[in-house]
Amino acid sequence: GDLYSVARDSGNVRRLTREARAADPDVSPDGSTIVCTIQEADRRSLATLPFRTAGATPAVVISEPGTHFASPRWSPDGRLIAAERRDTGERTTIVIVDPSTRGVVQTIAASDSIRNVTPSWTPDGKCILFAAEGVDGPFHLYRADLGSARVRRLANGGAGAQFPVLSPDGR
């Protein structure tokens, strides 16, 4: 349950955490901070830690009893975090968290009957892509426009598609 980094040029491995029960890392756009999840007895919290400091202890950003966060992803400007939020025995939502206030600032998608998972930002930061699974159906990809709060299913995503990420050029 620890995070490591591997240098692409040399292959050197560096341990970033020690006994942190950390997972789902994402590095901020400026390369300074990692957002991750921390597994606890009755929850999975969101936390951050400095990327350049080996053996750092993650600082909890948001932690709620019976709530499990997953797949946190930094916004392109590094100010916000999109994440999957699951309440034990209840619905799954895609939320935006502000690490400076340590709170959820916006719910993007919520449903009692389907799973909303694996959010990612578009390069311009105006939309969030995610996958959603119907009650008895496969996953499909969706796009949520943050300005209008409109959510629409993407065509040609293929049944069962998950983990959407838009190319840097936005096409």
N, C-alpha and C positions, 0 to 999 in steps of 0.2 A: 504493500500500500504506500509506496513512495514514488516521487517524481524524479526523473533523470533527464539530462540533456545529452545529446550526442552531436559533436561538432562534425558538420558535413565534410569539411576539408581534411581533417586528421583522423576522424573516427573516435576521438577521445570521448569517454563517458564521464559525466560529472553528476554526482548525487545531489539533488536539490533539497530534499526533505529527509527527515529521519523519523520513522515510526509515526507518520502523520495520517495514515489511512486516506491518502489523497488520490484522486483520479480526475479524469476529464479535463486535462490542462489546455489552456489557450493563452498565448503570449500577446500582450497588448501591442498595438501598432507601433509604438515607439521602442518596443523591445525591453522595457524596464520592469514590467509586472506580469505575473501569471495569475489568472483566475482559475480556480479548480473547485472540485467538490471534496468535502471531508466527511467520511462515514462515521456516524456516531450511533449510539445504541438505538435510538428511536427516530433518527432523522439523517438526512444527508444535507449538510450545510454548504453554502457558497463561501469561499475564502479567497484571499489574495496573498501573494508573497513576492518579494523582489526576485527577479530572474537571475541577477548576477551574484546573489549571496548563497553560497552552498550551505546546506544544513539549516536553512531558515525555517522558522515556525510559521505556518500559514495563519493569517489574521482573519477571523470570521467576519464576513460582511453581513450575512443574514442567516439566521438559524431559527427554526420554528418547530415546536414539538409535533411529531407525526407528519412532517413535510419533508419531501425528498426532492432536491434539486438535481438536475443532470444537464449535460451538454452546454455548459456556459460558453458564450462567445462574445468577445469584445466588439463594440461598435467600431467602425472605421476611424472615428475621431478619438477613441479610447476613453470616452466619458461614461458610457453605459454598457451594460451586460445583458444580452438576451439569454434566457435559460428556460428549460423545461421545469415545471413545478408540479409535483404530484402530492396530493394530500392522501394519507393512508385511507384506503377504502372509498375514496371520493374521486373527483374529476382531475383530469390532467389539463394544465394550461401552459401556454407560452407567455412568459412575462418579460418585462424589461426592468432591470434593477439598477439603481443609481448607487454605486459604491460609496460616494461621498456622503449620502444621507442614510445609507444602509437600509433602504426600503424599496419595495416594488412601486414603480412610478406608473406603469401601464400594463394592463392585461391585453395581450394581442389576440389570443384564441382560447376559448374555454368551451368545454362540453362535458356533460355527464355520461355520454354514451360512446365517445370515441377517444382515442389516445392521440394527443398532439405532442410531437417529439422533434428532436434534432434541429433547433433553430440555427439560422445563419443570416448574416447581414448582406445586403447588396453593397457593392463597393461605394455607392453614393450615400449610404446610411439612411435612405428614405424608406426602405422596405425590409421585411424579414421573410425569409423562405423557411418552410418547415414541412414536415410530413405529418399526415393524419390518417388514422386507421378507423374504418367504420366498424359498426357492431359485428357484422359477419363478413366484412370485405377486406380487401388488401389495403396497404398504404397507398396514398396518392400525395402529390406535392402541391403545396399552396403558397401563395404570395400575399402578405399582409402589407398594405400601404399605410404607413404610420400617420401620414397627414390626414387621410380621409377615413381611416379605420376600416377600410374595405378589404375583405378577404376573398380571394378567388382561387379556384382550383386551376392549376396549370395543365394545359393540354400536352399530350405526348410525353408525359412523365413516365409512363409505364406502370402497370399494376405492381405493387410491392416496392416501389421506389422509396428510398429513405436517404438521409444525410445530404440534402441539397446544398450545393455551394456554387455560387455564380462566379464565372471567370473574372479576373481583374478588369478586363475591358468591358464587362457588363453585357456581353452578348450570349 
